[in-house]
Amino acid sequence: MIGEIDDAIRALVKASDGIAADIDIALDAPTKDWAARRNAPTVDLFLYDIREDARRREYGFTEQRDDRGLVTHRVPAPRFFKLSYLVTAWTQRPDDEHRLLDALLRCFLRFDAIPASFVTATLADTGLPCSLTVAQPPPEDRAFADVWSSLGGELKPSLDLVVPAPVARGFSYPAGPPVTAGVEAQIAAEDFGIEESSSHAASALPAMPGGTPSED
């Protein structure tokens, strides 16, 4: 799933009208050593955090049906994990970086979710959208300055891109065959304190006029 999201975001940036075709797209941690080796304009998509979106956790199952509409399998609901990317632009001039960041921001704001044409493999199998949120305030337990401190680099203008991605659980439960018979009830004779079977019990009762057994 993570690699599929990486590929989808990278392809989305490459396809953007405001991003030059010769700009490199990287997934590296933007450390000082990495930045010193940059010799071409680069957009860096650094995945710095992965955590489950507990608010979207669902319980229960969805049903898979065959061509006749009969249930064949029951699949547990997928889990959603938020992938957080630190998006930065690297050029020789700060104003060029700002223009590139502006183009990236406009690229991500165009879509509420990753377009279906960029979603492949297991992500496509879920049939669920991968939404996009950009430049939202960070959670209370994390600050962007902490991310840069952990990388050992200097604070730099960046975009925070978050993608809640659905993850299939990878298993299902086969459903039993459909019920075709009616409900049958069996009554044991001993439940009524007699030895005869229920089919012959009525014959032991005295007959009413007209041939109907009496229960008195």
Secondary structure as the mmCIF struct_conf table of DSSP 4:
data_model
#
loop_
_struct_conf.conf_type_id
_struct_conf.id
_struct_conf.beg_label_comp_id
_struct_conf.beg_label_asym_id
_struct_conf.beg_label_seq_id
_struct_conf.end_label_comp_id
_struct_conf.end_label_asym_id
_struct_conf.end_label_seq_id
HELX_RH_AL_P HELX_RH_AL_P1 ILE A 2 LYS A 14
TURN_TY1_P TURN_TY1_P1 ALA A 15 ALA A 15
TURN_TY1_P TURN_TY1_P2 ASP A 17 GLY A 18
BEND BEND1 ILE A 19 ILE A 19
TURN_TY1_P TURN_TY1_P3 ALA A 21 ASP A 22
STRN STRN1 ASP A 24 ALA A 26
BEND BEND2 ASP A 28 ASP A 28
HELX_RH_AL_P HELX_RH_AL_P2 LYS A 32 ALA A 36
TURN_TY1_P TURN_TY1_P4 ARG A 37 ARG A 37
BEND BEND3 ALA A 40 ALA A 40
STRN STRN2 THR A 42 GLU A 52
HELX_RH_3T_P HELX_RH_3T_P1 ALA A 54 ARG A 56
BEND BEND4 GLY A 60 GLY A 60
STRN STRN3 PHE A 61 ARG A 65
TURN_TY1_P TURN_TY1_P5 ASP A 67 ARG A 68
BEND BEND5 GLY A 69 GLY A 69
STRN STRN4 VAL A 71 PRO A 76
HELX_LH_PP_P HELX_LH_PP_P1 ALA A 77 PRO A 78
STRN STRN5 ARG A 79 TRP A 90
BEND BEND6 GLN A 92 ARG A 93
HELX_RH_AL_P HELX_RH_AL_P3 PRO A 94 LEU A 109
TURN_TY1_P TURN_TY1_P6 ARG A 110 ARG A 110
BEND BEND7 ASP A 112 ASP A 112
STRN STRN6 ALA A 113 ALA A 113
HELX_RH_3T_P HELX_RH_3T_P2 ALA A 116 PHE A 118
HELX_RH_AL_P HELX_RH_AL_P4 ALA A 121 THR A 126
TURN_TY1_P TURN_TY1_P7 GLY A 127 GLY A 127
STRN STRN7 SER A 131 SER A 131
STRN STRN8 THR A 133 VAL A 134
BEND BEND8 ALA A 135 ALA A 135
HELX_LH_PP_P HELX_LH_PP_P2 GLN A 136 PRO A 139
TURN_TY1_P TURN_TY1_P8 GLU A 140 ASP A 141
HELX_RH_AL_P HELX_RH_AL_P5 PHE A 144 LEU A 151
TURN_TY1_P TURN_TY1_P9 GLY A 152 GLY A 152
STRN STRN9 LEU A 159 VAL A 167
BEND BEND9 GLY A 170 GLY A 170
STRN STRN10 TYR A 173 PRO A 174
HELX_LH_PP_P HELX_LH_PP_P3 ALA A 175 VAL A 179
BEND BEND10 ALA A 181 ALA A 181
HELX_RH_3T_P HELX_RH_3T_P3 ALA A 189 PHE A 192
TURN_TY1_P TURN_TY1_P10 GLY A 193 GLY A 193
BEND BEND11 GLU A 195 GLU A 196
HELX_RH_AL_P HELX_RH_AL_P6 SER A 198 ALA A 201
HELX_RH_3T_P HELX_RH_3T_P4 ALA A 202 ALA A 204
BEND BEND12 LEU A 205 LEU A 205
HELX_LH_PP_P HELX_LH_PP_P4 PRO A 206 PRO A 206
STRN STRN11 ALA A 207 MET A 208
TURN_TY1_P TURN_TY1_P11 PRO A 209 GLY A 211
STRN STRN12 THR A 212 PRO A 213
HELX_LH_PP_P HELX_LH_PP_P5 SER A 214 SER A 214
#
